[in-house]
Amino acid sequence: MDDPELIEGKQFASFERYGDFASAQSALLAVDLSSEPSRQDNGTEVELMRKLTTILGEYQEQSYLLDPYLENLVVPVAECLRVHARTRTSDPASKSSIVRLGRLAELLYNYIKLRGYKTITSFFPHEIADVTIAIEFMRLPDGPSAEPSQWTLRYVVLLWLSLVCRIPFDLDQFDEDGQIGGTASALESTAMKYLGKAGLEREGAAILLSRFYMRKDTKQRFKTFLQWSSSVINSTDVLQSLGVLQVLCEFVKSGAPEDTQAAAQALMEMSETINDSETLTENTLVRKYRTKLLSRIGLRLLLPRPRLSRVQLRTLNDGSNQDSSGRHGGDDGNEIDVPEELEVILDALFKAVQDRDTVVRWSAAKGIGRLSERLPSDFAGQVMENILRFFSIHTVAGATVYDMPSIAEATWHGACLASAEMARRALVPPTLLPNLLDWLSQALYFDIRKGAHSVGSNVRDAAAYVIWALARSQDRSGFSPHASKLAEKLVAVSLFDRDVSIRRAASAAFQEHVGRMGLFAHGIDVLRKTDFYSVSIRRNAILTAAPQVAEHEEYRPALLDHLMSITLRHWDVVMRQLGAKSLRLICEINLDKLGPAMHTTPSECLANEKIIALKPHLQGAAAHFGRCGNHSRCFLAPRNEQILGAICSLIAASITREEVESENTSSVPNWRKFADQGLHHRSSDVREAGAAALAAVSSLTDCSSAVQRYFKRGLPPLQQSLGYLLGVLDYHAHPHGLSEVVECLLDNVSMELPCHSESRRSCSSELRTTLVPCPHRVRIEISSQFNRPPSRTHVRALVDALDNGLDDYTTDERGDVGSWIRIACIQGLTSIIETLFVVSKNLPNFASILPAHRYHHIVGRVLRQGVERLDNVRQIAGESFTRILRLSLPSVEDAECWRVRGEDLARELFLPDCRENETNWNNGEWLFPKAVRLLEIPEYRKPILTGLVLSVSTRTNSTQRPASSSLAAYVRTLPVSSDRDGYSQASLARDLIEYGLKHLTSNNVVVPVLQTFNMLLEGDAVPRLPESGTGAACMESLISIATKNVSRLKNVQRVHESMKIVVNLLTFPSVAKTCLSKIADFLVHPYPRVRSGTAEYLYLVLQSRDLGWEPDDKVEELLLETGWSSTDVEEVKEAAQALVKELASNMEG
């Protein structure tokens, strides 16, 4: 996919799962918080908590839907905490279950995370008695809040304290006799204890302290706190300083203005100290809270002013947009006395708005906007002028946004955010509006390349935000002269920007202007084509919506100019490709007029060797190509693969018969050289483009001579492109040396060929990947010419080659790259079978071309791929099998021989749930319960079982879990033994043992076989297997496979699975003694990891499985007390021998 677009989540209309949630919460609250849970109860409670967390997570984006239910949900949880806190504080002998209480606090924390602490704490208990309870519970020496892991509990209780701290009674009333001020001191010291923590406890403590110092009876303590805060900031303790700043920010925001004004000098001095401290200013949060503190101090120093109506919305009498009434002009209180400190504050905010971190810039921008709203109009205008100067800091005369340094991103983003805050409040004077719009027009295109990526998406997003805000505050008459250009910019960005968030932001700004001002041409129609969903997918926006908008002539020149000057010059090659396609679609609206006009820019680029601009334009134009002949050397340079690929694509799109036949007299004499160089290039994209160029030529003339020439060249890049080239040639128009093509392809896909060079070894996967799909394409051309029936030798060789490809399990750093070959082989074999069946009546030698036994062998191999571990391979194999299942029998004698074995069963299992071209084989939950029943078909049994073994052993849970459970359930239904035709547990075990013995040296086979046996043994699927003679023999063979040379095995996974086999077989009395003697080999294995794993697994089996005998305490002591990972080998050997001896005596007794 070329565009990693965001996937919209499910949208809810209400809290649909309230019933499930409430019942799960009630079950969780019903537990006793004073007692520890049992293992079973703990597992149940963990599942309940996971369910509650999952449900709340689903509503994270629409948390407001829970508001009507919050009281019923939060109050019981908070009350449960309150009751337990009262019990603990009143009864010193009572205990707390840390696990259960932690879950309760975690549930409350999840509510807070969902809806915010202000909303949730309003449902906390806040009676007078709760003050003492909460304080004492938090200060219990051995209480649950003292546990380091219980940060959620401490956070919740601190928020509870911040609520009860607001009761309208003096705290002195709660003091004990002789301890005046004890309650207040306890509250303050409790909060101060957590003010320097790194977690959320700091936030809870800060909220508690800020509200504590706002109280009338404790505000005198704030002066002491200020002095202590100053010493903390001077000490440059970052965590403690963060806590202090959080307290001060909350206090200044919500406290009395006179308190802030009295402490303003001290607060400003602390701000300066922070600014002078290199240690503190390195921390982003410190800078953020300093910015917040300064802006809030300024707001407290300035008197609030009455809000003026800034926007007069559309009236309904005539449907027209009315002018909005701005706040500019008229007397708005210019006589306000502005404090001197405000200049210092604004200067600090102007610096912060250029900070390197977004959170600091955003905080500064909001502070500037809020302060300006309280300033006189003249002063606010000066602030706006200063903001506009930020745009020019990194701008050089005559340069564009692409010429600026990447550090300009922070300045431009901050300027846009500050402008948006000013615009939202109607603080942009009409005289500065044209200047602002000019800068915003450039900010919408701010995209600077930085290494392998670009910066500037946040600038473009903020610019769209400013334009959106202007629509809500500016008057219509003053905005009218700028509407046309702004509409063109917004439409272009909403269609052609690389990022989905920017396209949506530009679309929202356009929509706001259409709705509020009505100045944009064809506003409603264009908005319908560029709405939120239309621009959400990049390909749809560029290739579908853009041509639709270009139908309006008012927007067409702007769209074309954006494509030519920005999109086709974009650093992302995918954007250039989409831009070229969009350019073509727009030009097709009026090709006679737009086509010649669009050739001017590429021609100028070619004539002046503007290589950077040349890359995209070669994809978007087909004229003036002959002029590049003098510059072909630079086009063929190794690092100009994008240019070469574009040239090859241009050849494929524009080559004509006249150009091909004219040879050297062609207007473009170098086209053969470019195509040839493209086939030799190291880049796969360029090779495919070169092959596409020759494919276009192949429809015009016979390319046999060129094909023969490529056969003789052995360079690795050409070998990689040769298969693709031979597969795309037009064999309908000309033969192109067809027989030699088939032989060449068959030779190259052969897995038996030795690797003759390091280059070929490194690209063998890619070579077979590109070549395998080609033979079946060539086969189609052969079979279409019925006057020449396909050669028996060629077809059988083709089938053999594709059949061999199903065994390609090549892996590298990219993963299972062999799956690409297997998929291509499955599709090729299915296509061959379909074609041969269709033309069978014209093939007298059909039975020799595709013998029945060979056909069933292929079907079995396809089914094997259909039950293997990769979802995409299973999907393709399933589609292929259902296509084969739907085929009519060939029109030959004994046609029943080619009927799919078990056809009725297969149709019953798969066809009812599959549409014509759709299957669910990639869904393990759907597939494996059905697929295991295919083991009832003897002809396909072994390949299907082989595929199931690989799925059982995979690490992908969505495949491993249903495959394991389905196979185990199926095996339980089988008899222990049966007659020759039936399948049984013994037969399945025999098949698995044979498969493992056949590949005994391959860990890729033996490990999955052992894992499958372990899955069956752990799931009690074969408890009676030893009752059969075949089953007993299989068990002996299984023990032999698991224990042979175990001390010399290097693969830890194989050793681990072998150990599990031996331990699991202890439950079978017939082989228990044999297994017991082998356990010592694993307990003394050279790898400590194996020794400790054996002891752990053996202990688990002895405790959980029915062995028919009970191990004594000595066995448990040896397993648990021995240091099996110890480097003292002799000690480990002695312990292993003692353990085996003890187990043997337990077994006999």
ChimeraX attribute file (.defattr): number of C-alpha atoms within 10 A of each C-alpha:
attribute: neighborCount
match mode: 1-to-1
recipient: residues
	/A:1	4
	/A:2	10
	/A:3	13
	/A:4	10
	/A:5	14
	/A:6	10
	/A:7	8
	/A:8	7
	/A:9	8
	/A:10	8
	/A:11	10
	/A:12	12
	/A:13	7
	/A:14	14
	/A:15	19
	/A:16	11
	/A:17	10
	/A:18	14
	/A:19	10
	/A:20	12
	/A:21	20
	/A:22	15
	/A:23	13
	/A:24	17
	/A:25	20
	/A:26	14
	/A:27	13
	/A:28	22
	/A:29	18
	/A:30	9
	/A:31	15
	/A:32	14
	/A:33	21
	/A:34	16
	/A:35	14
	/A:36	16
	/A:37	17
	/A:38	9
	/A:39	9
	/A:40	9
	/A:41	12
	/A:42	14
	/A:43	12
	/A:44	15
	/A:45	21
	/A:46	16
	/A:47	14
	/A:48	19
	/A:49	19
	/A:50	12
	/A:51	16
	/A:52	20
	/A:53	16
	/A:54	12
	/A:55	16
	/A:56	22
	/A:57	15
	/A:58	14
	/A:59	18
	/A:60	13
	/A:61	14
	/A:62	17
	/A:63	18
	/A:64	14
	/A:65	16
	/A:66	19
	/A:67	14
	/A:68	11
	/A:69	12
	/A:70	16
	/A:71	14
	/A:72	12
	/A:73	20
	/A:74	19
	/A:75	17
	/A:76	16
	/A:77	20
	/A:78	22
	/A:79	14
	/A:80	15
	/A:81	24
	/A:82	20
	/A:83	12
	/A:84	20
	/A:85	21
	/A:86	17
	/A:87	18
	/A:88	21
	/A:89	20
	/A:90	13
	/A:91	9
	/A:92	9
	/A:93	8
	/A:94	12
	/A:95	17
	/A:96	19
	/A:97	15
	/A:98	20
	/A:99	17
	/A:100	22
	/A:101	23
	/A:102	20
	/A:103	20
	/A:104	22
	/A:105	22
	/A:106	20
	/A:107	22
	/A:108	24
	/A:109	19
	/A:110	16
	/A:111	22
	/A:112	17
	/A:113	15
	/A:114	20
	/A:115	18
	/A:116	13
	/A:117	16
	/A:118	11
	/A:119	14
	/A:120	22
	/A:121	23
	/A:122	14
	/A:123	20
	/A:124	24
	/A:125	18
	/A:126	17
	/A:127	10
	/A:128	14
	/A:129	12
	/A:130	19
	/A:131	23
	/A:132	19
	/A:133	20
	/A:134	21
	/A:135	21
	/A:136	19
	/A:137	21
	/A:138	22
	/A:139	17
	/A:140	14
	/A:141	10
	/A:142	10
	/A:143	17
	/A:144	23
	/A:145	22
	/A:146	15
	/A:147	12
	/A:148	8
	/A:149	12
	/A:150	18
	/A:151	18
	/A:152	23
	/A:153	26
	/A:154	25
	/A:155	24
	/A:156	24
	/A:157	26
	/A:158	28
	/A:159	24
	/A:160	25
	/A:161	31
	/A:162	24
	/A:163	24
	/A:164	24
	/A:165	25
	/A:166	17
	/A:167	14
	/A:168	10
	/A:169	13
	/A:170	16
	/A:171	21
	/A:172	14
	/A:173	10
	/A:174	18
	/A:175	15
	/A:176	11
	/A:177	7
	/A:178	7
	/A:179	10
	/A:180	14
	/A:181	16
	/A:182	16
	/A:183	20
	/A:184	20
	/A:185	14
	/A:186	15
	/A:187	26
	/A:188	19
	/A:189	14
	/A:190	19
	/A:191	24
	/A:192	19
	/A:193	12
	/A:194	22
	/A:195	26
	/A:196	21
	/A:197	16
	/A:198	14
	/A:199	14
	/A:200	16
	/A:201	25
	/A:202	27
	/A:203	23
	/A:204	26
	/A:205	31
	/A:206	30
	/A:207	24
	/A:208	27
	/A:209	31
	/A:210	24
	/A:211	22
	/A:212	25
	/A:213	22
	/A:214	22
	/A:215	19
	/A:216	11
	/A:217	15
	/A:218	17
	/A:219	15
	/A:220	12
	/A:221	15
	/A:222	18
	/A:223	14
	/A:224	10
	/A:225	16
	/A:226	17
	/A:227	11
	/A:228	13
	/A:229	21
	/A:230	19
	/A:231	14
	/A:232	19
	/A:233	21
	/A:234	15
	/A:235	13
	/A:236	17
	/A:237	14
	/A:238	20
	/A:239	20
	/A:240	21
	/A:241	24
	/A:242	28
	/A:243	29
	/A:244	27
	/A:245	26
	/A:246	26
	/A:247	27
	/A:248	28
	/A:249	24
	/A:250	20
	/A:251	25
	/A:252	28
	/A:253	19
	/A:254	13
	/A:255	18
	/A:256	13
	/A:257	17
	/A:258	12
	/A:259	15
	/A:260	22
	/A:261	16
	/A:262	11
	/A:263	15
	/A:264	19
	/A:265	12
	/A:266	16
	/A:267	23
	/A:268	18
	/A:269	12
	/A:270	21
	/A:271	22
	/A:272	13
	/A:273	16
	/A:274	21
	/A:275	16
	/A:276	11
	/A:277	14
	/A:278	11
	/A:279	13
	/A:280	23
	/A:281	17
	/A:282	11
	/A:283	13
	/A:284	16
	/A:285	19
	/A:286	23
	/A:287	25
	/A:288	23
	/A:289	24
	/A:290	31
	/A:291	28
	/A:292	25
	/A:293	26
	/A:294	26
	/A:295	29
	/A:296	24
	/A:297	26
	/A:298	28
	/A:299	21
	/A:300	21
	/A:301	20
	/A:302	18
	/A:303	14
	/A:304	12
	/A:305	12
	/A:306	9
	/A:307	10
	/A:308	12
	/A:309	13
	/A:310	19
	/A:311	19
	/A:312	17
	/A:313	16
	/A:314	17
	/A:315	10
	/A:316	8
	/A:317	6
	/A:318	7
	/A:319	8
	/A:320	13
	/A:321	19
	/A:322	17
	/A:323	18
	/A:324	21
	/A:325	17
	/A:326	20
	/A:327	21
	/A:328	16
	/A:329	8
	/A:330	7
	/A:331	10
	/A:332	16
	/A:333	12
	/A:334	12
	/A:335	8
	/A:336	12
	/A:337	11
	/A:338	17
	/A:339	11
	/A:340	9
	/A:341	15
	/A:342	18
	/A:343	12
	/A:344	14
	/A:345	22
	/A:346	20
	/A:347	10
	/A:348	19
	/A:349	25
	/A:350	23
	/A:351	14
	/A:352	25
	/A:353	32
	/A:354	24
	/A:355	21
	/A:356	17
	/A:357	16
	/A:358	19
	/A:359	17
	/A:360	24
	/A:361	28
	/A:362	24
	/A:363	23
	/A:364	30
	/A:365	28
	/A:366	22
	/A:367	27
	/A:368	27
	/A:369	24
	/A:370	18
	/A:371	24
	/A:372	23
	/A:373	22
	/A:374	21
	/A:375	22
	/A:376	18
	/A:377	22
	/A:378	13
	/A:379	15
	/A:380	21
	/A:381	21
	/A:382	13
	/A:383	23
	/A:384	24
	/A:385	16
	/A:386	13
	/A:387	25
	/A:388	20
	/A:389	10
	/A:390	20
	/A:391	21
	/A:392	14
	/A:393	11
	/A:394	16
	/A:395	15
	/A:396	11
	/A:397	6
	/A:398	6
	/A:399	9
	/A:400	12
	/A:401	17
	/A:402	13
	/A:403	13
	/A:404	16
	/A:405	13
	/A:406	17
	/A:407	13
	/A:408	24
	/A:409	23
	/A:410	21
	/A:411	25
	/A:412	30
	/A:413	30
	/A:414	33
	/A:415	29
	/A:416	33
	/A:417	30
	/A:418	29
	/A:419	31
	/A:420	26
	/A:421	26
	/A:422	30
	/A:423	25
	/A:424	22
	/A:425	24
	/A:426	24
	/A:427	26
	/A:428	27
	/A:429	22
	/A:430	16
	/A:431	10
	/A:432	13
	/A:433	16
	/A:434	15
	/A:435	12
	/A:436	21
	/A:437	18
	/A:438	13
	/A:439	17
	/A:440	25
	/A:441	18
	/A:442	16
	/A:443	25
	/A:444	25
	/A:445	21
	/A:446	25
	/A:447	25
	/A:448	21
	/A:449	16
	/A:450	10
	/A:451	7
	/A:452	7
	/A:453	10
	/A:454	14
	/A:455	18
	/A:456	21
	/A:457	22
	/A:458	23
	/A:459	27
	/A:460	30
	/A:461	23
	/A:462	27
	/A:463	32
	/A:464	30
	/A:465	23
	/A:466	24
	/A:467	28
	/A:468	23
	/A:469	22
	/A:470	27
	/A:471	23
	/A:472	22
	/A:473	24
	/A:474	29
	/A:475	23
	/A:476	20
	/A:477	12
	/A:478	15
	/A:479	18
	/A:480	13
	/A:481	12
	/A:482	14
	/A:483	17
	/A:484	15
	/A:485	15
	/A:486	19
	/A:487	22
	/A:488	21
	/A:489	21
	/A:490	22
	/A:491	23
	/A:492	26
	/A:493	23
	/A:494	34
	/A:495	32
	/A:496	28
	/A:497	25
	/A:498	20
	/A:499	19
	/A:500	22
	/A:501	19
	/A:502	27
	/A:503	30
	/A:504	24
	/A:505	23
	/A:506	34
	/A:507	28
	/A:508	22
	/A:509	24
	/A:510	29
	/A:511	25
	/A:512	18
	/A:513	23
	/A:514	21
	/A:515	18
	/A:516	23
	/A:517	25
	/A:518	20
	/A:519	20
	/A:520	20
	/A:521	16
	/A:522	14
	/A:523	16
	/A:524	15
	/A:525	12
	/A:526	24
	/A:527	18
	/A:528	14
	/A:529	20
	/A:530	28
	/A:531	20
	/A:532	19
	/A:533	13
	/A:534	22
	/A:535	27
	/A:536	23
	/A:537	19
	/A:538	25
	/A:539	20
	/A:540	14
	/A:541	25
	/A:542	28
	/A:543	21
	/A:544	19
	/A:545	23
	/A:546	28
	/A:547	23
	/A:548	19
	/A:549	24
	/A:550	20
	/A:551	14
	/A:552	14
	/A:553	9
	/A:554	15
	/A:555	22
	/A:556	20
	/A:557	14
	/A:558	18
	/A:559	25
	/A:560	22
	/A:561	13
	/A:562	20
	/A:563	24
	/A:564	23
	/A:565	13
	/A:566	19
	/A:567	26
	/A:568	27
	/A:569	20
	/A:570	22
	/A:571	18
	/A:572	15
	/A:573	16
	/A:574	15
	/A:575	25
	/A:576	23
	/A:577	19
	/A:578	22
	/A:579	29
	/A:580	23
	/A:581	16
	/A:582	26
	/A:583	27
	/A:584	20
	/A:585	19
	/A:586	23
	/A:587	21
	/A:588	14
	/A:589	15
	/A:590	11
	/A:591	14
	/A:592	10
	/A:593	11
	/A:594	17
	/A:595	19
	/A:596	12
	/A:597	11
	/A:598	21
	/A:599	16
	/A:600	13
	/A:601	15
	/A:602	25
	/A:603	20
	/A:604	14
	/A:605	18
	/A:606	22
	/A:607	13
	/A:608	10
	/A:609	15
	/A:610	12
	/A:611	14
	/A:612	14
	/A:613	20
	/A:614	22
	/A:615	26
	/A:616	26
	/A:617	27
	/A:618	27
	/A:619	26
	/A:620	25
	/A:621	22
	/A:622	17
	/A:623	17
	/A:624	17
	/A:625	19
	/A:626	14
	/A:627	14
	/A:628	18
	/A:629	15
	/A:630	12
	/A:631	12
	/A:632	14
	/A:633	9
	/A:634	15
	/A:635	21
	/A:636	17
	/A:637	11
	/A:638	12
	/A:639	10
	/A:640	14
	/A:641	21
	/A:642	18
	/A:643	23
	/A:644	28
	/A:645	30
	/A:646	22
	/A:647	27
	/A:648	31
	/A:649	22
	/A:650	22
	/A:651	25
	/A:652	20
	/A:653	14
	/A:654	14
	/A:655	18
	/A:656	13
	/A:657	11
	/A:658	11
	/A:659	17
	/A:660	18
	/A:661	12
	/A:662	12
	/A:663	14
	/A:664	11
	/A:665	10
	/A:666	14
	/A:667	16
	/A:668	20
	/A:669	16
	/A:670	17
	/A:671	23
	/A:672	18
	/A:673	11
	/A:674	21
	/A:675	25
	/A:676	19
	/A:677	19
	/A:678	30
	/A:679	31
	/A:680	23
	/A:681	23
	/A:682	17
	/A:683	16
	/A:684	18
	/A:685	16
	/A:686	26
	/A:687	29
	/A:688	23
	/A:689	25
	/A:690	30
	/A:691	28
	/A:692	25
	/A:693	30
	/A:694	27
	/A:695	21
	/A:696	20
	/A:697	22
	/A:698	21
	/A:699	16
	/A:700	18
	/A:701	16
	/A:702	18
	/A:703	20
	/A:704	17
	/A:705	11
	/A:706	13
	/A:707	19
	/A:708	14
	/A:709	10
	/A:710	17
	/A:711	15
	/A:712	8
	/A:713	11
	/A:714	10
	/A:715	12
	/A:716	21
	/A:717	20
	/A:718	22
	/A:719	24
	/A:720	28
	/A:721	28
	/A:722	26
	/A:723	26
	/A:724	24
	/A:725	25
	/A:726	25
	/A:727	24
	/A:728	18
	/A:729	27
	/A:730	22
	/A:731	21
	/A:732	13
	/A:733	12
	/A:734	16
	/A:735	17
	/A:736	22
	/A:737	16
	/A:738	18
	/A:739	13
	/A:740	14
	/A:741	23
	/A:742	21
	/A:743	14
	/A:744	17
	/A:745	24
	/A:746	22
	/A:747	14
	/A:748	20
	/A:749	24
	/A:750	17
	/A:751	15
	/A:752	9
	/A:753	9
	/A:754	9
	/A:755	12
	/A:756	8
	/A:757	9
	/A:758	10
	/A:759	12
	/A:760	19
	/A:761	13
	/A:762	12
	/A:763	15
	/A:764	19
	/A:765	20
	/A:766	18
	/A:767	24
	/A:768	23
	/A:769	25
	/A:770	21
	/A:771	25
	/A:772	30
	/A:773	23
	/A:774	22
	/A:775	28
	/A:776	24
	/A:777	18
	/A:778	21
	/A:779	20
	/A:780	15
	/A:781	17
	/A:782	19
	/A:783	17
	/A:784	14
	/A:785	11
	/A:786	12
	/A:787	9
	/A:788	9
	/A:789	15
	/A:790	19
	/A:791	14
	/A:792	14
	/A:793	11
	/A:794	16
	/A:795	19
	/A:796	16
	/A:797	18
	/A:798	24
	/A:799	25
	/A:800	16
	/A:801	22
	/A:802	27
	/A:803	20
	/A:804	16
	/A:805	25
	/A:806	21
	/A:807	16
	/A:808	19
	/A:809	15
	/A:810	14
	/A:811	12
	/A:812	9
	/A:813	6
	/A:814	6
	/A:815	10
	/A:816	14
	/A:817	17
	/A:818	20
	/A:819	22
	/A:820	22
	/A:821	28
	/A:822	26
	/A:823	23
	/A:824	24
	/A:825	28
	/A:826	29
	/A:827	20
	/A:828	24
	/A:829	23
	/A:830	22
	/A:831	19
	/A:832	21
	/A:833	19
	/A:834	17
	/A:835	15
	/A:836	20
	/A:837	21
	/A:838	15
	/A:839	16
	/A:840	17
	/A:841	14
	/A:842	14
	/A:843	17
	/A:844	11
	/A:845	15
	/A:846	20
	/A:847	16
	/A:848	13
	/A:849	20
	/A:850	20
	/A:851	15
	/A:852	18
	/A:853	12
	/A:854	17
	/A:855	18
	/A:856	19
	/A:857	16
	/A:858	22
	/A:859	25
	/A:860	22
	/A:861	22
	/A:862	31
	/A:863	25
	/A:864	23
	/A:865	27
	/A:866	30
	/A:867	32
	/A:868	26
	/A:869	25
	/A:870	18
	/A:871	19
	/A:872	17
	/A:873	23
	/A:874	26
	/A:875	21
	/A:876	21
	/A:877	30
	/A:878	26
	/A:879	23
	/A:880	23
	/A:881	22
	/A:882	20
	/A:883	16
	/A:884	19
	/A:885	20
	/A:886	13
	/A:887	15
	/A:888	13
	/A:889	18
	/A:890	21
	/A:891	15
	/A:892	17
	/A:893	10
	/A:894	12
	/A:895	13
	/A:896	12
	/A:897	15
	/A:898	20
	/A:899	18
	/A:900	21
	/A:901	19
	/A:902	14
	/A:903	13
	/A:904	10
	/A:905	15
	/A:906	19
	/A:907	14
	/A:908	11
	/A:909	17
	/A:910	20
	/A:911	15
	/A:912	8
	/A:913	13
	/A:914	15
	/A:915	11
	/A:916	11
	/A:917	9
	/A:918	12
	/A:919	21
	/A:920	18
	/A:921	24
	/A:922	22
	/A:923	16
	/A:924	24
	/A:925	17
	/A:926	13
	/A:927	23
	/A:928	25
	/A:929	19
	/A:930	17
	/A:931	23
	/A:932	21
	/A:933	16
	/A:934	21
	/A:935	17
	/A:936	15
	/A:937	19
	/A:938	13
	/A:939	18
	/A:940	23
	/A:941	20
	/A:942	19
	/A:943	20
	/A:944	24
	/A:945	24
	/A:946	21
	/A:947	19
	/A:948	28
	/A:949	27
	/A:950	23
	/A:951	26
	/A:952	26
	/A:953	24
	/A:954	19
	/A:955	11
	/A:956	13
	/A:957	12
	/A:958	15
	/A:959	24
	/A:960	22
	/A:961	18
	/A:962	20
	/A:963	29
	/A:964	23
	/A:965	18
	/A:966	22
	/A:967	23
	/A:968	22
	/A:969	16
	/A:970	17
	/A:971	20
	/A:972	17
	/A:973	11
	/A:974	18
	/A:975	16
	/A:976	22
	/A:977	20
	/A:978	14
	/A:979	7
	/A:980	8
	/A:981	9
	/A:982	13
	/A:983	20
	/A:984	22
	/A:985	24
	/A:986	27
	/A:987	20
	/A:988	21
	/A:989	22
	/A:990	19
	/A:991	17
	/A:992	24
	/A:993	21
	/A:994	14
	/A:995	17
	/A:996	21
	/A:997	17
	/A:998	12
	/A:999	12
	/A:1000	15
	/A:1001	10
	/A:1002	11
	/A:1003	14
	/A:1004	13
	/A:1005	19
	/A:1006	24
	/A:1007	24
	/A:1008	23
	/A:1009	25
	/A:1010	26
	/A:1011	24
	/A:1012	23
	/A:1013	24
	/A:1014	21
	/A:1015	20
	/A:1016	21
	/A:1017	18
	/A:1018	17
	/A:1019	15
	/A:1020	14
	/A:1021	20
	/A:1022	21
	/A:1023	14
	/A:1024	16
	/A:1025	22
	/A:1026	20
	/A:1027	13
	/A:1028	15
	/A:1029	12
	/A:1030	17
	/A:1031	23
	/A:1032	18
	/A:1033	16
	/A:1034	23
	/A:1035	23
	/A:1036	16
	/A:1037	16
	/A:1038	24
	/A:1039	20
	/A:1040	13
	/A:1041	19
	/A:1042	23
	/A:1043	21
	/A:1044	11
	/A:1045	10
	/A:1046	18
	/A:1047	14
	/A:1048	10
	/A:1049	14
	/A:1050	11
	/A:1051	11
	/A:1052	12
	/A:1053	14
	/A:1054	20
	/A:1055	23
	/A:1056	21
	/A:1057	21
	/A:1058	26
	/A:1059	29
	/A:1060	25
	/A:1061	25
	/A:1062	27
	/A:1063	24
	/A:1064	24
	/A:1065	23
	/A:1066	22
	/A:1067	20
	/A:1068	18
	/A:1069	14
	/A:1070	15
	/A:1071	17
	/A:1072	19
	/A:1073	16
	/A:1074	15
	/A:1075	23
	/A:1076	20
	/A:1077	14
	/A:1078	19
	/A:1079	23
	/A:1080	19
	/A:1081	19
	/A:1082	26
	/A:1083	26
	/A:1084	25
	/A:1085	22
	/A:1086	17
	/A:1087	15
	/A:1088	18
	/A:1089	13
	/A:1090	21
	/A:1091	24
	/A:1092	22
	/A:1093	18
	/A:1094	27
	/A:1095	22
	/A:1096	14
	/A:1097	17
	/A:1098	20
	/A:1099	18
	/A:1100	12
	/A:1101	17
	/A:1102	19
	/A:1103	13
	/A:1104	8
	/A:1105	13
	/A:1106	12
	/A:1107	18
	/A:1108	10
	/A:1109	13
	/A:1110	13
	/A:1111	18
	/A:1112	12
	/A:1113	9
	/A:1114	13
	/A:1115	19
	/A:1116	16
	/A:1117	11
	/A:1118	18
	/A:1119	21
	/A:1120	14
	/A:1121	10
	/A:1122	15
	/A:1123	17
	/A:1124	28
	/A:1125	18
	/A:1126	13
	/A:1127	11
	/A:1128	10
	/A:1129	15
	/A:1130	11
	/A:1131	14
	/A:1132	20
	/A:1133	17
	/A:1134	11
	/A:1135	21
	/A:1136	24
	/A:1137	16
	/A:1138	16
	/A:1139	22
	/A:1140	18
	/A:1141	15
	/A:1142	16
	/A:1143	20
	/A:1144	16
	/A:1145	12
	/A:1146	14
	/A:1147	17
	/A:1148	8
	/A:1149	8
